[in-house]
């Protein structure tokens, strides 16, 4: 059975994490969740409220964690998923997150990013010359990282698939599953 890795932390957006997790499992993938520690991470629910200039945030589910970033053996995995929310802001400072992310890009393995997820590869210079979607207010950050920002629900650039956030999950999932099939990741 093929194996994917999800890297995340507290304040990851609930649907950004749970939807890909279950979609991959539904397709027969084993998925390990890695975080700074082995304790469950607290997800959050971001929503859009009338009269708010920004999204609102409420507590979401607690996501069990299988291993820490330091424990990740990258050679065990054929794909990487980076959910959005606020987690990418701080997990990208972890040296093991850099090691993990650079491995997937260097080996042209499938990488799925959702919402704020592209902040992780962006900070390492991995989006230079690539096309990416992200939460729209991150357009300047993506462009400053050398990427071309695309405001779309399912941006495919080689083996990288990105989207703007949880409302794009159906389109993103179809595109990511197609990239996984084309990559023919061994079980």
Secondary structure in CASP SS format (residue, H / E / C, confidence):
PFRMAT SS
TARGET T0000
AUTHOR 0000-0000-0000
METHOD secondary structure of the structure
MODEL  1
X C 1.00
X C 1.00
X E 1.00
X E 1.00
X E 1.00
X E 1.00
X E 1.00
X C 1.00
X C 1.00
X C 1.00
X C 1.00
X E 1.00
X E 1.00
X H 1.00
X H 1.00
X H 1.00
X H 1.00
X H 1.00
X H 1.00
X H 1.00
X H 1.00
X H 1.00
X H 1.00
X H 1.00
X H 1.00
X H 1.00
X C 1.00
X C 1.00
X C 1.00
X E 1.00
X E 1.00
X E 1.00
X E 1.00
X E 1.00
X E 1.00
X C 1.00
X C 1.00
X C 1.00
X C 1.00
X C 1.00
X E 1.00
X E 1.00
X E 1.00
X E 1.00
X E 1.00
X E 1.00
X E 1.00
X C 1.00
X C 1.00
X C 1.00
X C 1.00
X C 1.00
X C 1.00
X C 1.00
X C 1.00
X E 1.00
X E 1.00
X E 1.00
X E 1.00
X E 1.00
X E 1.00
X E 1.00
X E 1.00
X C 1.00
X C 1.00
X C 1.00
X E 1.00
X E 1.00
X H 1.00
X H 1.00
X H 1.00
X C 1.00
X C 1.00
X H 1.00
X H 1.00
X H 1.00
X C 1.00
X C 1.00
X E 1.00
X E 1.00
X E 1.00
X E 1.00
X C 1.00
X C 1.00
X E 1.00
X C 1.00
X H 1.00
X H 1.00
X H 1.00
X H 1.00
X H 1.00
X C 1.00
X C 1.00
X C 1.00
X H 1.00
X H 1.00
X H 1.00
X H 1.00
X H 1.00
X H 1.00
X H 1.00
X H 1.00
X H 1.00
X H 1.00
X H 1.00
X H 1.00
X C 1.00
X C 1.00
X C 1.00
X E 1.00
X E 1.00
X E 1.00
X E 1.00
X E 1.00
X H 1.00
X H 1.00
X H 1.00
X H 1.00
X H 1.00
X H 1.00
X H 1.00
X H 1.00
X H 1.00
X C 1.00
X C 1.00
X C 1.00
X C 1.00
X C 1.00
X C 1.00
X C 1.00
X E 1.00
X E 1.00
X C 1.00
X C 1.00
X C 1.00
X H 1.00
X H 1.00
X H 1.00
X H 1.00
X H 1.00
X H 1.00
X H 1.00
X H 1.00
X H 1.00
X C 1.00
X C 1.00
X C 1.00
X E 1.00
X E 1.00
X C 1.00
X C 1.00
X C 1.00
X C 1.00
X C 1.00
X E 1.00
X E 1.00
X E 1.00
X C 1.00
X C 1.00
X E 1.00
X E 1.00
X E 1.00
X E 1.00
X C 1.00
X C 1.00
X H 1.00
X H 1.00
X H 1.00
X H 1.00
X H 1.00
X H 1.00
X H 1.00
X H 1.00
X H 1.00
X H 1.00
X H 1.00
X H 1.00
X H 1.00
X H 1.00
X H 1.00
X H 1.00
X H 1.00
X H 1.00
X C 1.00
X C 1.00
X C 1.00
X C 1.00
END
